[in-house]
Amino acid sequence: AVCVVGSINMDITVSTSKMPKQGETVLGEKYRTYPGGKGANQAVAAARLGSDVTMIGAVGDDVFGKHLLTHLQQEGIQMQGVEVLGGVSTGIANIIMMNQDNRIIVAPGANQHVTPEMIEKKKHIIQNSDIVLLQQEIPMRTIQYVIELAYESGVKVVLNPAPFQPLSKSLLEKVTYITPNEIEAEAINITQQNVRIQRKTIITLGKSGVQFVNNNGEKKLVPAFLVPVKDTTGAGDTFNGAFVSQIAKGASLHHAISYANAAAALSVTKIGAQTGMPSEVEVEEFLNN
Ligand code: ADP
């Protein structure tokens, strides 16, 4: 079983052909809401690929929160670890889209209230999982707490260090795999880390694929699939959810990476983060063709 400890957001998008200047109001075009948050996105990716997923996180006691709980349940995610908090708002990402010039403001809301104290009450969920998947849209002290708890309980941990925040070496030592993209890998200064940490680092390189270190300590590149790209939002989230779903099933590192590379390639052929996430059948068909 997979446990995802992370953020749950509603993405609120407005497209416009003109960015408002300071003090200016413009009439936009389309308005839409999409379920989002790296935690929820990665949970959806893993659930669609057949994993038994339990989420730990929080939403506010508002319409977005209610909607997101129902939505994630419908995706087959077990939500008993998600709290509905009174007096705080559900996390939102306010996205202004103008051609390629996206501007985003995230208001974390309930995600900021996912504290070690909250996790302590739900320890058993983590301890009964095969693997825990984390991102960095909840407080860093919570991430530290979960990594230490999983480590002491012999549960594998995958840390997707996005968005980037500084991480201590001792914490990196306790994760099973860390999955930065190119920019995050540079921020972590992966090339300056010790061999043990380098060996557990899987770097996603967008359309260039995925770089990892194999069992013999050799750097390997898994090239990305050549696909018609529509929207790369959620590619990293699909990769992480898919990777963890495969590791949970006992797949080898190389197989899990190749599979996740295929799932992420499929996700960029469709618009939206969660909308584009493939099912198990879709990935199998893609890999057999
Ligand atoms: P993030 O979205 O977190 O920045 P990346 O851009 O590195 O992450 O993408 C994650 C993974 O998604 C890549 O390693 C690759 O497997 C897949 N991917 C991303 N962009 C493309 C693309 N243009 N074509 C095929 N696969 C892609």
Residues whose N, C-alpha, C, O or C-beta is under 5 A from the ligand:
A	BS01	ADP	N181 T204 L205 G206 K207 G209 V210 A224 F225 V229 T232 A235 G236 F239 A260 N261 A264 A265 V268
